[in-house]
């Protein structure tokens, strides 16, 4: 889910900057092979065999889980979400165009794109064609189909094997199913046009998947495919590559089962730069959750400020400066680590003034407005939830009154014991001010 949080940040930022965003997300329910390779075993087909389910059942189960996780992470839904299996007609039309233009050749297992025919193939990698071919050869772990002209060539249509009946379609090239790359090009161009602005993905997609998308799309249309490519770096777990074999792959539900909020994970991802490698640990996730709870607590306490009086211009002016700085840093290649510095300065300033009892209601309302604006527009971390009024339990209210009586008798030791009980037992903190005692959530 890490990249989807990142691209949600991108979308929110563009919308805040005044752009109209049309966001397309495709669901690869057919044609994606293990290891992102162009030959081998289809992931969905393999999972269906292991789980004794139909391909459709497997695809629907994981699609539903993915979309639910997007919702739990406050990811704004795309304007268009399409399954590859619903786009076969358009995919075959695109293959026909490439075939007529002489870019394809047939092998025993399907139709392949001849990468040597496309001038500038591999430009996204920074390597020329010959260097890229040698790089692919050196990294090859699976034997390629007999008759392949270049190690960089890839399948646009795969022929069905004996016994394969589901997720198979008739075509003039034989009964089969599309390759992974071709479906992404078709869906992108169908819903965004032959030439669109931004294409996102992981750094692992640069040498093969995105390079092949460019080749087949531009070969078909004669137009530039994409203006900007944004690539996020990987996440490691405890300093190691995620791998089912060593048991360090976690789902969002796993984190929830361990007592963590999905928004704490969102915070952890946003706190690092998308082009930096993120090392996931439960300690880091716990730190993110603690920080997020502190932010909630400060917002909640701001909401409880009722001190009348004119606002001091210095505090509000500084909050406004930090808000501007937050957006400026975000617009510098989605610089969230730097933007978070400004966010935390607002939180620290507010907490300090609340603690001193010098915050006015007017200042508090301004700070809340800025924090909620930043969150609604960009962060999606649920700051608004902190404004929910929670009644103090009757037992806690009694203790507060008892403490006031003890303080009046100057029995400060017993009063401090009640303060401790309120914090540990109810998560409440007492602030003694000139106007009387204030009760707030403990940070």
C-alpha positions as CSV (number, residue, x, y, z in Angstrom):
1,X,0.0,0.0,0.0
2,X,3.0,2.3,0.3
3,X,3.0,3.6,-3.3
4,X,-0.8,4.1,-3.2
5,X,-0.5,6.4,-0.2
6,X,2.3,8.3,-2.1
7,X,0.3,8.8,-5.2
8,X,-2.7,9.9,-3.1
9,X,-0.4,12.6,-1.7
10,X,0.5,13.6,-5.3
11,X,-3.2,13.7,-6.3
12,X,-4.2,15.8,-3.3
13,X,-1.3,18.2,-3.9
14,X,-2.2,18.7,-7.5
15,X,-5.8,19.4,-6.7
16,X,-4.8,21.9,-4.0
17,X,-2.6,23.6,-6.6
18,X,-5.7,24.1,-8.7
19,X,-5.3,21.3,-11.3
20,X,-8.3,19.2,-12.4
21,X,-7.1,15.6,-11.9
22,X,-8.3,12.6,-13.8
23,X,-6.8,9.6,-12.1
24,X,-6.9,6.1,-13.6
25,X,-6.1,3.0,-11.7
26,X,-6.0,-0.4,-13.4
27,X,-6.5,-3.8,-11.7
28,X,-4.4,-6.4,-13.3
29,X,-6.6,-9.5,-12.9
30,X,-5.0,-11.3,-15.8
31,X,-1.6,-11.5,-17.5
32,X,0.7,-10.4,-14.6
33,X,3.4,-13.1,-14.2
34,X,5.6,-13.9,-11.2
35,X,8.6,-11.6,-10.7
36,X,7.1,-9.1,-13.2
37,X,8.6,-11.2,-16.0
38,X,7.4,-11.6,-19.5
39,X,7.2,-15.3,-19.5
40,X,6.5,-17.9,-16.8
41,X,3.5,-18.4,-14.5
42,X,0.5,-16.1,-14.1
43,X,0.0,-14.9,-10.5
44,X,-3.8,-15.1,-10.5
45,X,-3.9,-18.5,-12.2
46,X,-1.3,-20.0,-9.8
47,X,-3.1,-18.7,-6.7
48,X,-6.4,-20.1,-8.1
49,X,-4.9,-23.6,-8.3
50,X,-3.4,-23.3,-4.8
51,X,-6.6,-22.1,-3.2
52,X,-8.9,-24.3,-5.3
53,X,-10.9,-21.3,-6.6
54,X,-11.8,-19.9,-9.9
55,X,-9.6,-17.2,-11.4
56,X,-12.6,-14.8,-11.1
57,X,-13.0,-15.6,-7.4
58,X,-9.3,-15.0,-6.7
59,X,-9.3,-11.7,-8.6
60,X,-12.5,-10.5,-7.0
61,X,-11.3,-11.4,-3.5
62,X,-8.0,-9.6,-3.7
63,X,-9.5,-6.6,-5.6
64,X,-12.1,-6.2,-2.8
65,X,-9.4,-6.4,-0.1
66,X,-7.3,-3.9,-2.0
67,X,-10.1,-1.4,-2.4
68,X,-11.1,-1.8,1.3
69,X,-7.5,-1.1,2.3
70,X,-7.4,2.1,0.1
71,X,-10.5,3.3,2.0
72,X,-9.1,2.5,5.4
73,X,-6.0,4.5,4.5
74,X,-8.0,7.5,3.5
75,X,-6.9,7.2,-0.2
76,X,-9.1,9.3,-2.5
77,X,-10.8,6.9,-5.0
78,X,-9.6,7.2,-8.6
79,X,-12.0,8.7,-11.2
80,X,-11.6,5.5,-13.2
81,X,-10.8,2.0,-12.0
82,X,-10.7,-0.7,-14.6
83,X,-10.0,-4.4,-14.7
84,X,-7.8,-5.7,-17.5
85,X,-10.3,-8.5,-18.2
86,X,-12.9,-5.8,-19.0
87,X,-10.7,-4.3,-21.7
88,X,-9.9,-7.2,-24.0
89,X,-11.6,-5.7,-27.0
90,X,-9.6,-2.5,-26.8
91,X,-6.4,-4.5,-26.1
92,X,-6.8,-6.6,-29.2
93,X,-7.4,-3.4,-31.3
94,X,-4.1,-2.0,-30.0
95,X,-2.3,-5.3,-30.8
96,X,-3.8,-5.2,-34.3
97,X,-2.3,-1.7,-34.8
98,X,1.1,-2.9,-33.7
99,X,0.8,-5.9,-35.9
100,X,-0.1,-3.9,-39.0
101,X,2.8,-1.6,-38.4
102,X,5.2,-4.5,-38.3
103,X,6.2,-4.4,-34.7
104,X,5.0,-8.0,-33.8
105,X,6.2,-11.5,-34.6
106,X,4.7,-14.9,-33.7
107,X,6.2,-17.6,-31.5
108,X,4.7,-20.9,-30.4
109,X,3.4,-19.3,-27.1
110,X,2.1,-16.0,-28.4
111,X,2.7,-12.7,-30.1
112,X,5.8,-10.7,-29.3
113,X,6.9,-7.1,-29.7
114,X,10.2,-6.7,-31.5
115,X,12.0,-4.1,-29.4
116,X,14.8,-3.6,-32.0
117,X,12.1,-2.0,-34.3
118,X,11.4,0.8,-31.9
119,X,13.9,3.6,-32.1
120,X,15.0,4.8,-28.7
121,X,13.9,1.7,-26.8
122,X,15.1,1.8,-23.2
123,X,15.5,5.6,-23.0
124,X,13.8,5.7,-19.7
125,X,16.6,3.6,-18.2
126,X,19.4,5.9,-19.3
127,X,20.9,3.0,-21.3
128,X,21.2,2.5,-25.0
129,X,19.6,-0.6,-26.6
130,X,22.7,-2.8,-26.7
131,X,23.6,-2.0,-23.1
132,X,20.1,-2.7,-22.0
133,X,20.0,-6.0,-23.8
134,X,23.3,-7.1,-22.1
135,X,21.9,-6.0,-18.7
136,X,18.7,-8.1,-19.3
137,X,20.8,-11.1,-20.4
138,X,23.0,-10.9,-17.3
139,X,20.0,-10.8,-15.0
140,X,18.0,-13.6,-16.7
141,X,16.9,-16.4,-14.4
142,X,14.3,-18.0,-16.6
143,X,14.9,-19.6,-20.0
144,X,13.4,-17.5,-22.7
145,X,11.0,-18.9,-25.4
146,X,12.7,-20.4,-28.5
147,X,12.8,-17.9,-31.3
148,X,12.9,-14.7,-29.4
149,X,14.8,-12.1,-31.4
150,X,16.0,-10.0,-28.5
151,X,16.2,-10.6,-24.8
152,X,14.2,-7.3,-24.3
153,X,11.2,-8.5,-26.5
154,X,8.0,-9.1,-24.7
155,X,4.6,-10.8,-25.2
156,X,1.5,-8.7,-26.0
157,X,-0.7,-11.8,-26.4
158,X,-0.2,-15.3,-24.8
159,X,-1.7,-18.4,-26.2
160,X,-3.6,-20.6,-23.7
161,X,-2.0,-23.8,-22.6
162,X,-3.8,-27.2,-22.6
163,X,-6.4,-27.2,-19.8
164,X,-6.6,-23.4,-19.4
165,X,-10.2,-22.4,-20.0
166,X,-10.9,-19.4,-17.7
167,X,-9.8,-15.8,-18.4
168,X,-9.1,-16.9,-22.0
169,X,-10.4,-15.1,-25.1
170,X,-10.7,-15.8,-28.8
171,X,-8.7,-13.7,-31.2
172,X,-7.2,-13.9,-34.7
173,X,-3.9,-14.7,-32.9
174,X,-5.4,-17.7,-31.2
175,X,-7.2,-18.4,-27.9
176,X,-5.3,-16.7,-25.1
177,X,-4.9,-13.6,-22.9
178,X,-3.1,-10.3,-22.9
179,X,0.4,-9.6,-21.6
180,X,0.8,-7.3,-18.6
181,X,2.3,-4.3,-20.4
182,X,-0.2,-4.1,-23.2
183,X,-3.2,-3.8,-20.9
184,X,-1.6,-0.9,-19.0
185,X,-1.0,1.0,-22.2
186,X,-4.5,0.4,-23.5
187,X,-6.2,1.4,-20.3
188,X,-4.0,4.5,-19.8
189,X,-4.6,5.7,-23.4
190,X,-8.3,4.9,-23.5
191,X,-9.1,6.9,-20.4
192,X,-6.5,9.7,-20.5
193,X,-5.6,10.0,-24.2
194,X,-2.6,8.9,-26.3
195,X,-0.5,11.5,-24.6
196,X,-1.0,12.2,-20.9
197,X,0.8,14.0,-18.1
198,X,1.9,11.6,-15.3
199,X,2.5,7.9,-14.9
200,X,3.4,6.5,-11.5
201,X,5.0,3.3,-10.3
202,X,7.9,1.6,-8.5
203,X,11.5,1.9,-9.5
204,X,11.5,-1.8,-10.4
205,X,9.2,-0.9,-13.3
206,X,11.7,1.3,-15.1
207,X,13.8,-1.3,-17.0
208,X,11.0,-3.5,-18.1
209,X,7.3,-2.6,-17.5
210,X,7.4,1.1,-18.1
211,X,10.0,0.9,-20.8
212,X,7.8,-1.6,-22.7
213,X,4.7,0.6,-22.1
214,X,6.5,3.5,-23.8
215,X,7.6,1.4,-26.7
216,X,4.3,-0.2,-27.6
217,X,2.3,3.0,-27.0
218,X,4.5,5.3,-29.0
219,X,4.9,2.7,-31.7
220,X,1.1,2.5,-32.1
221,X,0.3,6.2,-31.9
222,X,3.4,8.0,-33.1
223,X,2.9,10.4,-30.2
224,X,4.9,10.9,-26.9
225,X,3.2,8.6,-24.3
226,X,3.8,10.4,-21.0
227,X,5.3,13.7,-19.9
228,X,6.4,12.8,-16.4
229,X,7.3,9.5,-14.7
230,X,7.3,9.3,-10.9
231,X,8.9,6.3,-9.3
232,X,8.8,5.4,-5.6
233,X,11.5,3.4,-3.9
234,X,10.9,0.2,-2.0
235,X,10.1,-0.5,1.6
236,X,12.2,-2.9,3.6
237,X,11.1,-4.7,6.7
238,X,13.6,-4.8,9.6
239,X,16.3,-3.9,7.1
240,X,15.5,-6.9,4.8
241,X,13.7,-7.2,1.5
242,X,10.1,-8.2,2.0
243,X,9.7,-11.9,1.3
244,X,7.1,-14.5,2.1
245,X,9.9,-17.1,2.6
246,X,11.3,-15.3,5.6
247,X,7.8,-14.3,6.9
248,X,8.2,-10.5,6.9
249,X,5.3,-9.6,4.6
250,X,2.4,-7.9,6.4
251,X,-1.0,-6.8,5.3
252,X,-2.8,-3.8,6.6
253,X,-5.1,-6.1,8.5
254,X,-2.1,-7.6,10.2
255,X,-1.2,-4.2,11.6
256,X,-4.8,-3.6,12.7
257,X,-4.8,-7.0,14.4
258,X,-1.7,-5.9,16.3
259,X,-3.6,-2.9,17.6
260,X,-2.3,-0.2,15.2
261,X,-4.4,2.3,13.4
262,X,-4.2,2.3,9.5
263,X,-3.7,6.0,9.7
264,X,-0.5,5.5,11.8
265,X,0.8,3.5,8.9
266,X,-0.2,6.3,6.5
267,X,1.7,8.7,8.7
268,X,4.8,6.5,8.7
269,X,4.8,6.4,4.9
270,X,4.2,10.1,4.5
271,X,7.0,11.0,6.9
272,X,9.6,9.6,4.5
273,X,10.3,10.9,0.9
274,X,8.8,8.8,-1.8
275,X,12.1,8.4,-3.6
276,X,13.8,7.3,-0.4
277,X,13.9,3.7,0.9
278,X,11.7,3.2,3.9
279,X,12.6,0.7,6.5
280,X,9.5,-0.7,8.2
281,X,9.7,-1.8,11.9
282,X,7.0,-2.1,14.5
283,X,9.1,0.2,16.6
284,X,8.9,2.9,13.9
285,X,5.1,2.2,13.4
286,X,4.7,2.6,17.2
287,X,6.6,5.9,17.1
288,X,4.3,7.1,14.2
289,X,1.2,6.2,16.2
290,X,2.5,8.0,19.3
291,X,3.2,11.1,17.2
292,X,-0.2,11.0,15.6
293,X,-1.9,10.7,18.9
294,X,0.0,13.7,20.2
295,X,-1.2,15.7,17.3
296,X,-4.8,14.6,18.0
297,X,-4.4,15.5,21.6
298,X,-3.1,19.0,20.9
299,X,-6.0,19.6,18.4
300,X,-8.5,18.4,21.0
301,X,-7.0,20.7,23.6
302,X,-7.0,23.6,21.2
303,X,-10.7,23.0,20.9
304,X,-11.1,23.2,24.6
305,X,-9.5,26.7,24.9
306,X,-12.0,29.3,26.0
307,X,-9.8,32.1,27.2
308,X,-11.2,35.4,26.0
309,X,-9.0,38.2,24.8
310,X,-7.4,39.6,21.7
311,X,-5.2,37.3,19.7
312,X,-1.5,38.0,19.8
313,X,-0.4,38.6,16.2
314,X,3.0,36.9,16.6
315,X,1.5,33.4,17.2
316,X,-1.1,33.6,14.4
317,X,1.4,35.2,11.9
318,X,3.9,32.4,12.6
319,X,1.2,29.7,12.1
320,X,0.3,31.3,8.8
321,X,4.0,31.4,7.7
322,X,4.4,27.7,8.6
323,X,1.3,26.8,6.6
324,X,2.7,28.6,3.5
325,X,6.0,26.9,4.1
326,X,4.3,23.5,4.4
327,X,2.8,23.8,0.9
328,X,6.0,25.2,-0.6
329,X,8.0,22.3,0.6
330,X,5.3,19.9,-0.6
331,X,5.5,21.4,-4.1
332,X,9.3,20.7,-4.1
333,X,9.0,17.1,-5.3
334,X,6.5,16.1,-2.6
335,X,9.0,17.0,0.2
336,X,7.0,15.6,3.1
337,X,9.9,15.2,5.6
338,X,10.6,19.0,5.2
339,X,6.9,19.9,5.2
340,X,6.3,17.8,8.4
341,X,8.9,20.0,10.1
342,X,6.6,23.0,9.7
343,X,3.6,20.9,10.8
344,X,5.3,19.9,14.0
345,X,6.4,23.4,14.7
346,X,2.7,24.5,14.7
347,X,1.9,21.6,17.0
348,X,4.7,22.4,19.4
349,X,3.9,26.1,19.5
350,X,0.3,25.4,20.2
351,X,1.1,22.8,23.0
352,X,3.5,25.3,24.6
353,X,0.9,28.1,24.7
354,X,-1.8,25.8,26.0
355,X,0.5,24.6,28.7
356,X,1.3,28.2,29.7
357,X,-2.4,29.1,29.7
358,X,-1.6,32.0,27.4
359,X,-3.6,30.7,24.3
360,X,-6.7,32.7,23.5
361,X,-9.8,31.1,22.0
362,X,-9.3,33.2,18.8
363,X,-5.8,31.9,18.4
364,X,-6.8,28.3,19.1
365,X,-9.6,28.5,16.5
366,X,-7.1,29.8,13.9
367,X,-4.6,27.1,14.6
368,X,-7.3,24.4,14.4
369,X,-8.5,25.9,11.0
370,X,-5.0,25.7,9.6
371,X,-4.3,22.1,10.8
372,X,-7.7,20.9,9.5
373,X,-7.1,22.6,6.2
374,X,-3.7,20.9,5.8
375,X,-5.1,17.5,6.8
376,X,-8.2,17.7,4.6
377,X,-6.3,19.0,1.6
378,X,-3.2,16.9,1.8
379,X,-2.4,14.5,4.7
380,X,-5.7,12.6,5.2
381,X,-4.7,11.7,8.8
382,X,-8.0,12.2,10.4
383,X,-7.3,15.4,12.4
384,X,-11.0,16.1,12.4
385,X,-11.5,13.1,14.6
386,X,-9.7,14.9,17.4
387,X,-12.5,17.4,17.6
388,X,-15.0,14.8,18.8
389,X,-16.2,15.9,22.2
390,X,-15.7,13.1,24.7
391,X,-17.6,13.4,28.0
392,X,-15.5,13.0,31.2
393,X,-16.7,9.8,32.9
394,X,-18.6,10.5,36.2
395,X,-15.9,8.7,38.2
396,X,-13.2,11.0,36.7
397,X,-15.4,14.1,37.3
398,X,-15.7,13.1,41.0
399,X,-11.9,12.8,41.2
400,X,-11.4,16.2,39.8
401,X,-13.7,17.7,42.4
402,X,-12.1,15.7,45.1
403,X,-8.7,17.0,44.0
404,X,-9.9,20.6,44.2
405,X,-11.0,20.1,47.8
406,X,-7.6,18.6,48.7
407,X,-5.8,21.5,47.0
408,X,-7.9,23.9,49.1
409,X,-6.8,22.0,52.2
410,X,-3.2,22.3,50.9
411,X,-2.9,18.5,50.8
412,X,-0.9,18.6,47.6
413,X,0.5,15.1,47.9
414,X,-3.0,13.5,47.8
415,X,-4.0,15.9,45.0
416,X,-1.0,14.8,43.0
417,X,-2.0,11.2,43.5
418,X,-5.4,11.9,42.0
419,X,-3.7,13.7,39.1
420,X,-1.7,10.5,38.5
421,X,-4.8,8.3,38.7
422,X,-6.6,10.5,36.2
423,X,-3.8,10.3,33.7
424,X,-3.1,6.6,34.0
425,X,-6.7,5.4,34.5
426,X,-8.6,7.8,32.2
427,X,-6.0,9.3,29.9
428,X,-6.9,12.8,31.2
429,X,-4.5,15.6,32.1
430,X,-5.2,18.5,34.5
431,X,-4.0,22.0,33.8
432,X,-4.3,24.5,36.7
433,X,-4.9,28.0,35.4
434,X,-6.1,31.4,36.8
435,X,-9.6,30.6,35.6
436,X,-9.6,27.2,37.4
437,X,-8.7,23.6,36.5
438,X,-8.9,22.5,32.9
439,X,-9.2,18.9,31.8
440,X,-7.7,17.7,28.6
441,X,-6.6,14.5,27.0
442,X,-3.1,13.4,28.1
443,X,-0.4,13.6,25.4
